[in-house]
């Protein structure tokens, strides 16, 4: 069933949709009054909604049932991705959203080949945000993960204070990823550092060590930058999502 992200229904059980979502439902999907969609609100609740009035600019819906969203993990994982080249960022965003990342932060590390200026970074961010929204709708997330840029690796390290910082590295001093993961208490915050095509520099590795990052190896094979983050997020899901919420939970009135 089609999913959109919008505010919760009002006291009368109604809500409206405008902009790109309204156009997509009305013109692309050709939905009409009486059809149903799932609306996810920022509080993590899904509503089964029936379309009442449809136009390309405005859609009125009525909620007929609700349930807790089952698509969000019990931890908050932020992917700090060294800026890759080409169309790889879109792949990184799409797969990170599918695998439970709460946010994707592209970092201009020393060996990053692509170095957009402020205007270029904002244009890319807007495009990647649309990719994140589409992926969140497709995989049943309860919220759309954020996408942003950081121009400094030091700023990224500063943000990870108070989290479990996993620095994925090919050099010496690494431990298997499984050995770096403690039992996950509810609400665990984890930061995942992935280098660009050329990896992290020695200076960046030294800074990460000084900041208290856990140096993690990703196995005997060298992973591409667009694969490494997805691999780590998959491992987090395997290790920490022990409770099967079930993707199909009935809506209740």
N, C-alpha and C positions, 0 to 999 in steps of 0.2 A: 504494500500500500504506500502511496506517496506520503512523504514526510516533509514538513516545513518547520521552521523555528520562529516562534512568535511569543508575545506575552500571554499570560494566562487569561482565561475567559473572565468577563466582568460578573457582577452579581446576578445578572440574568442568564449567565451561561453563554454569552455571545462574545465573539471577537472578530476583528476585521484584519484583512491582509491587503497590502498595497505594493507598488513597486514591482521588482523583478519576479517575486513569487506569484503575485496576482496575474501578471502577464503569462508566466509559464503555465499556471494551472488553466487559465482561460484559453489562451491561444495555442500553446504547444501541445498540452495534454487534452485540450478541448473538453474539460470537465464542465459539468452542468449542475444545476440545482438538484439536490438529492444525493449526489456523489459524496463519498467520504474520504477524508484524509486524516493523518495523524499530525498533531501539533505538539511540539516539545517546547516547554517553557524554561526560562533560566533557572528555575528551582529544581529541575530534574524530574518533572512530571510530564507524562504523555497524556494527551486528550484525543479521544476519537471524536472527530468533528464532522458535521454534515453541512455541505454548502447550501446556503439559502438564497443568496443573490450573487450572480457572477457577471463580471465585466473585466476587460483587460486592465483596468485601473483600480478596481476595488472589488473585494470579495467578502461577503458576510458569512460567518460560520456560526453554528450552534454546537456546543459540546454535548455529547450524548453519553459519554463515559470517560473514565480516567484510570490511570495506573501509574505506579512508580516506574521510571525508566530503568531498563536493565542493561543499558549499553555503556555506562560509565564504570571504570575500574575503581577499586577501593583505595587507590593511591594516586598521587599527582606526579606525573612524569613530564619533565621539560626536556626537549631535545635541543641541545646546542650544536648545530651543524655548521662545520666549516664550509663557507660558501663554495658550492660546486659550480661547474660550468655547464653551458648548454641548457637542455631541458631537464636536467637531473633534479633541480629544486622542486619541480612539480611532482616528480615521482616520490621524492622524499616526503613532501607534504601529504600526498595522497595516502601513502602506506603508513606514515606515522599516525595519521588520524584513524585509519582503520584499526591500528594496533594499540590504540588507547592513549596516545600522547595528549597531554592537556594543553601544550603550547609548543610551537616550533620556532626557534630563534636562529636565524642565519647570522653567523659571526664572520667578520673579515679577519681571518687569521693571516699569519705571515706568508704562508704558501698558497693562499687563495689566488686563483688566476683571475677570476671575475671580481672587479672592485667598483661597483656602481656608486655614483655620486648620490647626494641626498635625494634629488628629484628622481633619479633612476631607481633608487632603492624603494621609494614610495610607490612608484608605478609597478614594480615587481611585487611589492607586498600586496597591493590590491589584487593583482592577478592570482597570487598564491592563496589569498584569503578566499577567493571564489572557488579555487580547487578544494580548499579545506571544507567549505560549506557543502559542496557537492558530495565529497567523500563522507561527511558526517551524516548527510541525509541517506546516502546509500547503505551505510553500515549500521544505522540505528542508534547513533550517539544521542545523548541527552543534551549536549551543548556543542557549539562549534569551537574547536580549538583555535586559539589566537596564533597569528603569524606576524613576526616582526624582525627587524634587523638590529644588530649591534656592530659598531665600527671598531670595537676594541675587545681583544681576548681578555684583558685585565678586567673590563667591566663585566664580562660573562662570569669570571671567577668570583667577583664580588657578589654577584646575584645568588650564587649557590651556597652562601653561608647559611647554616642551619638546615641544609638538605643532605641527602646521601649523594655525594658527587662521584660519578663513575667516569673515569678518564680512560677511554678506549685507545690503547697504544700498542705498537708493535715492538717497542724497545725493551730494554732490561727492566726488571723490577715488577713485572706484571704477574697477576695471579689469575687463575681461571675465573670467568665471570661468576660461576655458581658459588665460588668461595667468597665473593665480594658482596653477596646478597644475604643480609640477615633475615630473620622472620619479619614479615611486614605487618606492623601495627596499623590499625585503621588510620587513613589520612597520611601515610608516609609520603614525604616529598623527596623525589629523586631527580638528579640532574645528570643527563647523559651527554658526554662530550664526544663528538665524532669529527675527525679531521677531514680536510678537503682532499682532492686527488693526491697531493704530495705529502699528506700526513701533517702531523704537528712538528714544529721545529724543536730543537733541543732547548731553546730558551723557554718556549711555551710549556714543554714538559717539566722543566725545572720550576716554573711558576706554579703549575698545577700541583706539583709535589709540595711546594711550600704552603699552598692553600689547603692542604689536607685531603686532596683527591685520592680516591682508591684507583690504582692503576690496574686495568682489566685487560686481559687477553681475550680474543674472540675465537680461539681455536687454531688448529693447524693450517687452515687455509686463509689466504689473504683476501679479504672482502673488499669490494668496491665501496666507495664512499656512500653511494645511494643504497647499498645493501646493508651496511653495518648498523645503521640506526634501527632499521626494521628488525634485524636479528636481535639486537639488545631488547627492544620493546617486546618482541615475541617471548624472549626468555623471562622478562618481568611478568608477563601475563601467565606463563606456565608456572612460575614460582609463587606468585602472590594471589592469583585469582582462583583460589581453591573452591570457593562456593559457586556452584552452578545456579545462577539466577534463573536461567531459562529464557530464551529469546521470545517465547510466545506466552505472555501472561495475559489472562482475560481482562478486558476493561470492565470496570464496575460503574454503575450509574452514580 
